[in-house]
Structure formats: C-alpha cells, structure tokens
Amino acid sequence: MAIHIVLFDPKKKAQANGAVPLVIALEAPNKKAAEGIAIGKLYEKYPESVDNFFNPKTVEDQPGHPRPPVGEFDEQFAQDNVFDGSVWIQKEPETELPTGPVDLLAQPANVKIAAVVMYGDTEIDNSQLSLVVDLLNDDETPDDTGMRAVIDGLVAVEAVGAMHQAGIYNLITAIFDNAGDRMPSREDVNAFAQAWVDNPRDRESIKLNVNAKVSNTEGIPDYNTLDMHVALSVMAVHPDNAKAADVKNAKEIIAARDSVWRAWDKTLRVIIGILNVDTDTRHAIISEGLKNLKLVNNDEERLHFVKTRLAGHPACTELANYGQQAEKNVEVENLGGGRFSIDGLTGSAEQHEKPVATADNASNQGEKTEVVQQQNQVTDATAQQAKEQLDQMGYGVYANAPAEQTLLQRAEENAGRAEVLAQQLKTDDFQQRAAQVEQVIAEQPEEVQQNLGIWKRVMRTDPRYTKPVDAEGFTGTSINGEYMFMRATEIFGPIGSGWGYEIFEDAMLPGAPMAENVFEGSKFIGKKMLRDADGTLVTELNHSIGIRFWYVRGDERKEVISFGATKYLYMTNAGKMKCDGEAKKKSLTDSIKKALSMLGFSADIFLGWFDSAEYKAENATEFAIRNASDKAEDVTRLREELDEKLAKVADTITSAVTVNEASKVHSSIAREVETHRKAAEAKGDTDHAKYLAGRLRRLTTLKDERIAALSEEKAS
C-alpha cells in the first residue's frame, strides 16, 4: 500500500496557546482511508485537543521529498519542511542576520523614529530592526495601541528626522509625560513636535493638547473597528478615551464571543449606514440600552430601540421616518340625551340636526364604502382614550356596557383589526430595508416589474444552504442544488408538471494533453507527454451537457437553454490521473442551477452580494426571522395540543373512581408537563414555564381533592 502524509494545522486560537502543526505518515489504500486512520490516531494521542485543529490535508508520499516517521505524530516535521499544496519541500536555511548593534543614523528617518518609539534610546540589533520595519509596513492591523499615530506625527516634522537618537528620545519622553494616561493623536503629536523644534528655549512650557474633546462626526472605516467600539462601549469606556489596557480587554471580549457584545454588535451591523454614524451617538445608544437588561435577550426589542434612537440621523436615511406616527388626543363631548361625540365620530349637536350618512341609509354603494371606511379609522389607543374620558365624566356604563352594539364597541372591533394589521406590518418591517436591486426594481414601470416578478421572489438565498468554496483557483459561495430545486418547485410546482428539462446534448470534450512526471533516481527532471499505443496524445476529458429547461407560467410554457460541465478524466496537482465517475450527475445539476440562475434564483450570490459582510449579516437576519416564524407556528401548535391534553386529564382526574386511577393519571401527565417546563426554562421562556408550573399545581390540587373525596366515600 502507498504511504500518505497527513497534516493537521492548528487553529489561530490554539496557536496562541502554543499548539503546533502535527504531521503523520500512514500506509493506506487511498487518501480518504489515510485521513480516517489519522483522525483516529489523533483522538488516541491528543483526546482533549482534537477541536484545536482544522480538517486534515493529505498527500501521497513521493520519492525525493521529505517524509515523517510512519505511524507516529511528528511535531517538528512541519517546522523543518513546508507543504506547497502538492508535495512536501525542505525549508531553506534562513539567512543569519549580522550580529551587533544597528547604526540608526544610517537608517531612513521613519525607521529611526519608529525604533526610538519602540525601544527608547537603547541600542537595537537586526532582528529588532526587522520588527520596526514590519510595523511600518503593516497597513492592515488597526492601530489599537496608538503607536503608529505617534510615529506618523513625528515623521511629518522634517526636523525631527534629522535629530540624533537621544534628541528624539527626549522629545518622545516629553510627549508621553504631557499625555498622561491618554494616547495622543497624530495631530496632537505633530503640533507638539513642531513647537518643540521651533521654540527650543520654551520647551518646558509647551503643552500637549490632549484634553480637548473632539467629537467623532466622521464615522468609522470598517466593521472591525465597529466590533472594537461596541466592545469598549459594553465595557462603559468611550472609544475616544480608551487606553491600551481597555483595548486589550475589548479584544478579549471579542475573542470570547461575549453574549452581550455579540447581541449589540449584531444589531448595529444590520443598520444601513451605521459606519457613518458618529462614535458619540453609537456609544450613547449602547450605554442607554445596557440599562435595560431585557434588551440583551430580545433581538426584536433591541433592534426597535436602536432604530428609534437613530431615527432622523443623517447617516441612516432609511430610518428618517421610523416611528413617527402623529398621535391625536381624543376628545369626548357630551351631546345630551345619552349621546356623545368621540373625536367627531358621532358629530356635534349642530351636525345631528342634519341627516348623517350611515352604511344603512347611504344612497349608493360608493357612499356606503366611504362611510364604512370612515368608521374604521379608529385605533386601539383612540378607543382606550375614549373609555378613560367617559369614565372621568361619570358615564363609565356607556363605555363598558356589553348589552348592545354601540359605536364604541364597533370602534374596539375595528381597533382589533387594526392591531392585527399592525402586527403584519411589523413583521414585514425588515423588508423595507431591501437591497439595492429591490429598490431599483420598485422604481421601474409596471411592465418592468411584471417582467421581474419571478426575480424578486427568488433573488435572496437562505444562508443555511450555502457554503464557501476555495478550490481550483475559484473563491466564492456554493449553493446547495437541492435547495434551488425546492425553490423551483415552490414557484412553478412539482417537477414534471410545473417545470422540467430535456437533454439535447451529452458529450465528452477533449481538453489539454496530459503529462507524467519524470524522475532520475529521486530527482525530478521534467514531464513526459502521455500517448496511446498508436502514438496519439492522451488528453483530458470534460463532460458537457446541454438542456432545454422549461417551466409553466400561467398557461404558457417557457424555455431556457443552459449548459453544464464537469472534469471527467484529468491530472491532479500531485501528478496522478483521476477519473470522476459522477461527472454526468454533476454536469446535469450544474446545468439546471445555471438555468435557474438566469431566472433570478439566488441572484444575490451570482451578483457578488455574498462577498459583502454587511449584506450577509442583513440577509442572515432576514431569514432568521422567517425561520423563527415558521418554528413559532410549530411551537404554538404543540402548546395548544398540550393545553387540550391537560383539560382532558383534569376531567379524567375529577371523574376517577379509585385512588389508584387518580394517582396514575396525575403522575403520567406530571412527568410530561415537567419536561415541557424544563425545556421552556432552558430556552429562557420564563412566562411559559410559570404557566406550566401553575397548571401542574392545579392538577395536583384536583388530584388531592379527588383522593380525599374517594377516601371519605370509602370510610363512610
């Protein structure tokens, strides 16, 4: 059997704790078998550390390349060798840096200044100098410590770059002495350094302007900065006033995925324009929200809280009118004779002298419709205020009498309907934040919107059915084919009647010529073209399939032409010939997915929206709401079934004829209710848990009463 080399790379968090790559060589018939054996040995050797490693990378051992001992994990092998994706290669020895101190005066001004900022006025060697250069060239890591701000501020003053190492050190010492606990900004350092070189005699009187509060009105550059600011605000530290220790603690909160930080960060991320909101506003929102502990565990209320605070903010234009509904005080007027005018619904005394149009005496159907609409314009708040004012006037009997169908009762019914509609609108609130294409579609003429009817319904993709792909030079997002078939069935109907396909082309297409590696002993010397017995070149084969995809819309059958392709016979990166026995199946799935994509299915992925972290967060939130509503229906149904069962059990207990029957029936339902109660507590649903506990106590009371009654009957 061939020998395979298996590599386990540690995760970043494990690396921080000292984990190193593990490599093992195993005899196995194929790659999958080798990985299975390696994982088993990993569980045996390091049972507590299995989760610290990524999935294994496996390659077949090749002559002339390094290999670890067979059957044993080697912790040093990956340190001495490197895996390039196809073979293991021995690392070249690192060039030794010259020993001894570095002459900083011979270095560029920015390197000299950075070295003094990092190491003071002490001498440094070449290894330390390389760290200085790395800091200057690192444009990706956020400047959490503020060190780059100090360096950039000093480099901007040309005279500082010409100073001796000791002079730069005195200047930096003066800057930090004046700054105190705060880290100065680039502008503060630049102004101080310029004054330092311009007024050498007044250096003792120069002050660093770090106490002036500068409000952040320009937002933040990216979501990584947003994560940091949210963590600082959760710690009750204003991001503008954060010290190095605060930043370190905030990083630990982010790394630990703290629940409070994650809740607020998730909510802010779905707000369009949040990066342009000033730091003071974001910090104030989080600080105020943390005072209400319920917001941490309630995503809907927390999102409403944030939207309310950002309503009208210039950076969040979509929230300009959020929550702005004019409320009108309800006026109740006593008209005499037991009649009242509720905010003009019944009318004034003068109005009652004239005939009032009602749904019964309206002269035509249009007038009846108008009257009904006028009567329906009553909210729940309006009805409640009317009741309260009638109570204050001493006519509470009119506000609460159920004997006849009064105007107020009709208002209450209409308010109930309005509340249902409001709940529906509230559920659809997230849809108001549709993505860019949906907004463009909505602005198109009616004909265009009809043409895009299918596209609008299927363009968004549930992230549960996607996964990232990084293979063969392609990086992107893969969609589950079965999910797209399900969506097609949802829109068009079952396959075969609502949609389907016809294959009109099925072929194997020749590709590039294949070659094999040639070795001289164990040394690789080149490649040799593969040929058949008749001398013709052996080429790769690609399977191609063409389909005529059809679907029914209305009474018409529509068609789309689509192609799919899959590698069938080809050479791997390791120089091995491979034949894919499922190429035809993959090509067919590929062609159907491509046809559906032309109709707009999962268009957000093909448009590249999934490359945006902001869109992915927004999309995940939307589908989480949809999935939660589906689950909520199931939960409601189960609770209703449990309530019906409890009612039947209560009847059974009260009609039990023996003590044993009452006890057994009670003990059986008690176990089931207790299971539901514990599940509710585990999910944080305290209200339902209390409700179940109350029902259980009631059943226990009924059981005790029935047993007592049966005992008395038996005694008598």
N, C-alpha and C positions, 0 to 999 in steps of 0.2 A: 504493500500500500504506500501511497505517496505521503510525504511529510508536509504538514501545513503549519504555518506560523500564525499565531493568533495574538492580536494586540488589544489590550483593554486600556483606553485613555481615561484618566480621572476627570471628573467634572471640576469646574473652576472653584466651587466652594470647597471641594475636597482637597484641591491643590493648595488652597490657602491653609489647610490644616496639615499639610505635609504629605499628601498622597502622591505617589509617583506612578508612571505607566508600568503595566505588567505585561510581559511577553512570555509565551509558552509555545513550544513546538510539539506537535502531536501527529501520530500516524492515524490517518483516517481515509476512508474511500472517497470522500468528496468534501467540499467546503462546508456545507451545512452540518455534516456529521462532526467535523472538526470543531465548529463553533458550539455545537451541543455538548460535546465532551469537555471543551474548555470552560463553559459556563458551569458545568457540574463540578469541575475541579476548583473553580473559583469559590463556589459555595462551600466546598470542603475546607479549603485553605483559609479563606477570609470570610466566614459566615456573617460577620457583623458589618462588613464593608462592601457588600455586593452593590448596594444602591449608589455607591460613590463613583461608579464607572459607567461610561457610555456603552452602547452596544458594541460588540467586538468587530474588529477589522481583520480579515483573514486573507492570506495569500499563500499559494503553494511554494514550497522551498525550491529555489533554483540554484543550479551549480554555479560556483564562483561568487556567491553572495553570502554574507554572514548569516548564522543561524544559532539560536539559543539551544541549551541542552534539551533533549526530548523528555517530556513528561514532568518537568519542573518549572515553576514560575521563576523568571529572572527579572529582578528589579533594576539591574544595571544595564541590561542589553539596550533598552531604549535611550539610555544616556550616552552610549558609545556609538549608536547607529541611528539612522533616520529612515523612515518609511515614506517613499515618494508616491504612494498610491498603487504601485505595481510590484516593486521589489524593495528589499532592504539594502541600504548602502552604508558603508562605514563612514563616520564623520571624519572630515579632515581636521587635523590638529589645529587648534586656534593659535593665531599669531601672538606670541608673547609681546606685551607692551613693554617698552623700555622702563626700567626702574628709575627711581629718584624723583625729586620734585619737578613740577612743571613751571616754566617761566611764564607767568601770567602776562607780563608786559609785552610778550611776543604774540599774545592771542588777540583776536578781534575785541572791540570794545564791549559788545554784548556778552561775549563769553567771559571776559574778565569781570564785568559787573555781576553776572549771574553766579560766578564762582564765589565772589565775596558775599553775596546774599546768602548762598547756601552753606558756605564753610567758614565765613569770617575771614580774619587776616592770617589764618594758618596756611602752611604750605600744603598743596594737594599733589597727588600722583596722577598718572594717566588714566587709571581706572575711574577715579573720581571725576576727572575731566570729561570722560565719556558720559557720565551721568549728567553733567552740566549741559553737554551738547544735546543729549536726549531730551532734557527738559525744554530746551529752546525749540527743538524740532517737533515737539508733541503738541499738535494743534487740536487733537480730539478730546483729550482728557479735560474736564471742566476745572477751572482754577478755584477749587474749593478752599485752598489754604490762603489765597491772596498773594502768593509769592510772585506769580507772573505779573500781577499788577504793579508790584514794587519794581521789578526788573524793567518792565516796559516804561514806567515813569522815569527811571533814572537814565535809560538808554536814549530817551527823547531829548535829554540835555547833552549837547555835544561836548561841553567842557568836562562833564563827569567821566566820559570815556577816556579822556586824556589824563585823568588823575592817577596817582600812584595807588597801589593796593591799600596802603594804610589810610590814605585820604578818603577813599571810597568807603572803607570800613567805618571811619569816624562819621561820615555823612549818614550811613545806614543806621548806625547806633543812635544818632540824634533823631532820625525819623521814628524809630520804634520807641524811643523814650517819650517823644511827644504824643505818639499814637495811643499809648496806654494799652488797654485791653482790646481795642478795636483794630482791625486790619485796615490800613489806609487804602484809598482807591488810587488808580493810576493818575488821575488829575491832581489829587492831593500831593502825591509824591513828586510829580512833575513841578508843581508850583513851589514846593518846599526846596527842591534841589536847585531850581533856577534862582531863588532868592539866596540860597547858600553860596552859590558861585558868584552872584552879582554883588553881594554885600558881605565880604569875608570878615569885616570888623564887627558886624552886628549879628553874628551867627547865634549868639546866646539868646538874643531877643526874638529870633524867628520862631514862629509857632506853626504847627501843622493844623490845618483846618479840617479836623475830623469830626467835630461836634455838630457841624451844620447838617441839619436833616434835609436830605434831598429826596423828595418823593419820587418813587419809580412810576413814571407815567408812560413808559415805552414798552411795557410788557416784557416777555422773556423769549429767548431764541428757540427753545425746543422743549420736548416733553420730558427729557431727562432733567432739565432744570426745574420743570414743574414738579416732578417727583420729589426733588430735593426741597423745594419751597414748601410743599404740602407737609413733608416730614418735619420741617422746622416749625411750621405753624402748629402742628399737632403737639409739638414739644413746648408750645407757648413762647417761641422765640421768633421775633420778626426777622425775615430773611436778610434785611438790610443791616441788622445788628448782630448777625451770627458770628460767633467766634470759631476758631479752629476746632475746639472741643465740641461745639454744637454741631458742626458739620460732620464730625466723626460719629457722633451719636445718631445723627439723622441717617447716615449711611447704614448703620447697624439696623435701624428700624426698617429701612427699605429692604435690606438683605434678608431680614427675618420675616418679611411679608406681614408686618403688623396689621391686625384686622382693622383698627381704627384708621390708620394711614391708608390702607387699601380701599376702604369704603369712600373716603373723601376724594382720594386720587381718581378712583373710577368715575365718580360723579362729575368731577371737574373736566375730565377728559372728553366726555360726551357733549360738552357745551361748545358749540362752534364759536371760534373767536376767543377762546379762553387764554390763548397765549398772548393776546394783545391787551388783556385786562391788566391794569397796574397792580403791582405787588401789594400795595396798601389795601386795595379792595379785596383781593383774594385772601389776604391774612385776616382781615376783619370778618369776612364771611365764615371762615373756618373757626375763628375764635368764638364768634357768636353761636355757631352751630354746635360746638362742643359742649356748650352749657345745657343743651337739650340731649340727654343721653339716649332718648328714643330714636333720634335721627341716625345713630350709628347702625342700628339693626333694621332700619326701614328704608329701603332704596327709593321707594316712590316718594315718601315724605321728604327725604333728603334732597332729591332732585328738584322737587317743588320749592323747597326752601332756597336752594341755590338760584333757581330761575327767578324767584321773586326778588332776591337781592340784586340780581344782575339786570332786572327789567329796566330798560331805558338807558343802559350803559352803552356808550358809543361803539365799543368793541363788539358787542353782541346785538347786532341789528335785528336778528330773528326774534329776539325777546323784547322788542321795543314796546309791544302792546300786551305783553304777558300779564295776565291777572287784572287788567284794567277794565273792569265792568262797572259802569255807573250804577250806584245804588240810590234809590229814591225813597225817601221817608214816606210811609203810608199814612194817609190822613183819613180819619173816620169821622163823618159828620152825621149828627142825629137829625133826621128829617121829620121826626114825629110820626105818630101812628104806627110805631114799631118798625119804621123803615130807617135804614142807614145808608149813607154813601161811603163806600170803601174806595178811597183814592179815585173817585169819579166813576166807579164801575156801575153803581146804581143810578147816579146822576143827582143833581141838586133839585131843590124844590121847584125852581123855575123850569128845569128840564122836564120834570114829571108832569107839568101842565100840558106838554106836547106828547103825542104818541111816540113811544120809544120802539125802535125796530128790534125785534127779537127773532130767534130762529123759528118761532111758530107763526108770527104774522108777517114775515118778510115777503115782499111781493114777488120775488123771483129767486131762482136757485143761486145766482151770483150774490144776491144780497144775503141769503141765508149763510153762504160760505163766509162772507165778510163778518157777519155777526158772530159766528162760531169762533172765528179767528180772534176777534176782539175779546171774547170771553175767555179764550185760552191763554191770553197774555198775562198770566199770574204765576209768580214764582213761589217756592216754598217759604222764602223769607217774607214775602208780601202777606201770605195767609197768616203766618205766625204773628207778624206785627199787628195785623187787623184784630186777631184774637186778643192780644195783650191790651190794645186800646179799648176794645169793647168791655174787657174785664175791668179796666180802670174806671170806665164810665158807669159801671154797675149793671151792665147788660150782658154778663157772662153767660146767662142762659141762652142768649141768641147765638153766642159764639160757639157753644158746645152742644146745643140740643140736637140729638140724633133723630128726632121724630120725623122730620120732613126734610126734603132735599132743598136746602137753602142755597143762596148764591155762594155763601162762604164754603159750603160743602163741595159745590162744584169747583170752586177755586182750589180746594185741597186736592181734589181728584186731578185737576189739571197740573197742580204743583207736583204731584206724584209722577205724572207722565214726564214732566219737565226734568225731574230728578233722574229718571231712567235715561232720558236723552243726554243729560249732562254726564252721566257715567260712561255712556258710549263715546261721547266726545272726548272725555278724559282718557279713555283707553287709546283713542286714536291720536292723542296729543303728540306722541313720538313721531307719527307720520308727517306732522307739519315740518319736521326737520329733514325732509327728503334730501337726497344728494343732488349734485349739480345737474345731472341729466334729467332727473324727475322734474326739477324746476323748469328746465328748458322745455320739456315736453308739455308741461302745464300751460306754458305761454304760447304754444303753437295753435294754429287754427283748428277748428273742429275736425276737418278732414285729416289733418296730420295726426291728431290724437287718435282717431279711429284706426289709422294705419299702424300706430304704435300701441294698439290695445293689448296685444299679446306681450309685447316687450315690457310694458310697465308692470304686468302681473308676475313676470318670471325673472326679471333682471337681477334681483337680490338673491344671494346664496346663503343658506344656513351654514355657519362655520363648523357645525358638528360633522358635516360631510365633506370637509376639505382637509388637506394635509400639505405641508411644504415639501417641495421637491428640489433636490440639488444633485443632479446626475447628468453625465454625458454632456457637460457644457451648458445645461439648462437649469436656470434657477427660477422658481415660481411657485404656483399653487396648483395642486391637482384636485380635481373634483371627482367624487365617487360616482361612477357610471350609473349604479342602481338608483342613486338619488335623482339624477336627471331623468331616468325612465319613469320614476314615480311622479315627478313634476309634469312630465308629458301626459301621463295618464290622468292626472288631476285636471289638466287644462282641456285635453282633447277627448278623453275617455279611454276605455281599455284598448290595449294593442290588438290590432287585427280589425277593429271596427272604427275606432276613433283616430288611430294613427298606425303607421307601419312602414315597411321598407321593401324594396325589390332590388336584388343584386343584379347589376348588368355587367360587371367586370370583376374578375378574380384571377390575378396573375402574379407570377414570380418575376421580379425585375432584377437583372444583373447589376451589381454595384462595382466597387473598386476591386482590383486584383488583390488576392491575399498572399501574404509572405510569412515565412517562418524564420525564427532566429537561428543564426549560425554561430557555433562556438568552436574555438580551437583550444581543446582541453577544457578549461573552465573559463576562458576568456571570450567575451562576446566580440565578434569581429564584423558582424553585419547581418543582412537579411537576404533571403533567397525566395524568389517567386515560386509559388506552388503551381504545378502543371498536371494535367491529366495524362493518361497513358499515350494519347495521340499528340501531346505537346501543347495543347491549348491551355491558356491561363485559367486557373480556378479563381472565380470571382465571388464576392459576397452576394447573397440573395436577399432581396427585400420583398416582403409580401405586400401587395397593393390590392385594395378592394374598392369598387365604386358602387354606390347605392342610389336609388331614387327614393328619397324619403317623402312620404305622403302623410297628410293629415286632413281632417274634415273640419271645416269652419262654416257653420250654418248648413246650407245644403250643398256646398261646393267642396270638391276635393282639390287640395293644393299639393304641389310637389316641389321638392328641393333636391338638387344634385349635390352629392358630397362624396369625398374620398377619405380613406384611412390607410395608414401604412405602418408596418412593423418589421424590424430586422428579423430575418429568418435564419440565415447562415452568415456568421461573421467571426472576426478575430477579436478576442478580448484584449485589454491593456496588458495582460500578463503573457500575451503571445499564444493563447490557447484558442483552438477553434470551438465555436459554440453554435448549437442548433436549437432554436426555440420552438418546441412542439406546440405552443399555444399561440403562435403568430396569427393564425386566421381569426381566432376568437378576439384577440386584442385589436386587430385591424377593424373588425366589424364594430366593436364598441367605440373605437376611435371615430369611425365614420358617422355613427349615429350621434355621438356627442358633438361633432363638428356641425352636423346638420341642425341640431337643436340650438347651438350657439348662434347660428345665422338668424334664428327666430327671436333671439334675445335671452335665451335660457342662460342663467349665470353670467350675464353680460358684465357684472361688476368685476369678475375675475379677468375676463378677456380684455377689459378696458384698463386693467392695471390698478384698479382701486384697492385691491388687497395688498398692494405694496405700501399703502399709506396706513400708518399706525392709527391715525385719527379715525379713518373710515372703518378700519377693522373693529375698533372699540365701539363705535356707534352702531355698526351692523350687529355685533355680538349682543349689545344691549337690547336692540330691537327684537332679535329672535329669542333672547332670553325671556322677554315679556310675552311673546307669543307662546312659547313653550310652557311658561308658567301658567298662562291662562288655560291651556289645554289640560295641564295637570290639576289646576284648580277645579275644573269640571269633574274630574275623576274623584278628587277629594270630597267635593260636595255630594256626589252620588253615594260614596261609601258612608259618609256621615248620616245621610238620610236613611240608608238601609240599616245602619246601626240603631238609629232612633226608632225605626219601626220595630226592630227586634226587641229593643228594651221595653217598648209598650206592650208587646205580646207577652214577654216574660213577666212583666208586672201583673198582667191579667192572670197568667198561669199561677203565680205565687199566691195571689189573693183567693184563688179558687182551689188551691191544693187541698187534698182530702187527708193527707198524712203529713206528719212532721218530716219524715224522711224525704218525701217528694219536694216539699218546700225548700229543704236544705240543699238537696242536689241541684235543683233548678237554679237556686241562687249562686251556689259555688261555681257552676259552669259559666254563667254569664259574668260573674265577678272576675274570673280569670281573663276573659276576653276584653272586658272594659278596662281592666288594669293594664293590659297590653297596649290598648289604644291610648290610654292616659300617659304611659311612659313614653310612647312614640311622640305624642304631642309635646311633652316636656323637652324631649331631646331636640326637637325642631324649634323650640323657643315659642311655641304656640300656647302661652300660659292661659289664655281665655278658654280655649277648648279643653285644656287639661282640667281647669277648675270646673267647667261644665260637666265633664265626665265624672269627676270626683263627687259632685253634687248628686248626679243621677245614681251613682253607686251607693251613696249614703241613703238615698230614698228607697232603693231596692232592699237594702239591709233593714231599714225600718219596717218595710212591708213584710219582709220575711219574719222578723221578730214578732210583729203583731199577729201574723197568721199562726206562728208556732204557739204563741201564748193563747190564742183563741182555741186552737186544737187541743192544747193541754187542758184548758178549762172544761171543754166538752168531754174529754176523756175522764177527767176527775169527777164530773157530775154524773 
